[in-house]
Amino acid sequence: MATNLANPTAAFFIASIFTTALPNGSDAKAYVASVLAVTIVACGVYATIAVTFSLERVQATYRRSWRAVDAILGACFIGLAAKLAWQR
């Protein structure tokens, strides 16, 4: 999580979401609440992943199927990139 917090790209991504999602003229409380919400969700996601992958059964399943998982996720990213390219 520290890597993501130190990553300026992630910070700019979250900031861009805030600028489009929050209405103009929002007070500072709305921005603080948004940052807190994103932080809490991120911590929850990372904790869930850490706990899930600490289980031996999950680790064994992932070791057996990592190539398929990588191929499926790679295909998803390529598909999303293609969609973005065709929309422009």
N, C-alpha and C positions, 0 to 999 in steps of 0.2 A: 504494500500500500504506500510505503514511503516513496517508492519509485514513481508511482502515479501522482502523488502529491507534489513531487519535485519536478514533474514534467510540465513545461510551460504549454505544450500543445493541449494537454488535458485541461489546463486552466482556461485556455482560450476557447476550447470547445464548450465547456460549462458556461463560460461568460456569454458566448453567443446564444446558448439556449435561454439564459436569463433575459437577455435583451429582447429576444423575440417572444418569450412566453409571458413576461410581466408587462402589464400595461404601462403606457407612458405616465409619468408622474407618480409612480409607486414610491412609497416612502422607504426609508432605510430598513424598517422592520421587515418588510416583504423580502428584501434582498438577504437579510440576515437569516430569516426563516428558510429561504430557499437554499442557502449555503449549508445550513444545519441539516436540512432534509437530505440533500445530496450526500453529505458526510455520513449521516446515519445509514442511509441505504448502501453506500459503498462499504462501510464497515460490516454491515450485515452480509453483503454478498461475499466479501473476502473471508469472513468468519465461516460462512456456510461452505464455501469451497475448501477451506483448510480442514474443517471437521470432516467433511465428506471424503476428501482424498487421504485422510489419515487412517481410514478404515482399510484393512488388509484386503477385503473382498473387492472393494472399489479399485484399489491399486492393481490387483491381479487382473481384473476385467480391463482396465485401461491399458495395462502392459500387453495384453493379448490383442487389443483392437485399436491401438493408437494410429496405425496407418490408415485404417478406414475412417476414423474420426478426423484426422488431418485432411484426408481427401474430400470428405463431405464439407468440412468447414471451408477448405480452399475453394471448392466449387461454389459455395454460397457467396464468398467474397468476390469471386470472378463474376458471378451473376449480378451482384449488386453494382459492381464497377461498370459492367456492360449496360445495365439499366441507366445509371447516371450518365454514361457516355451517349446513349441514344436519346436521352431527354434533352440534351443540349442541342 
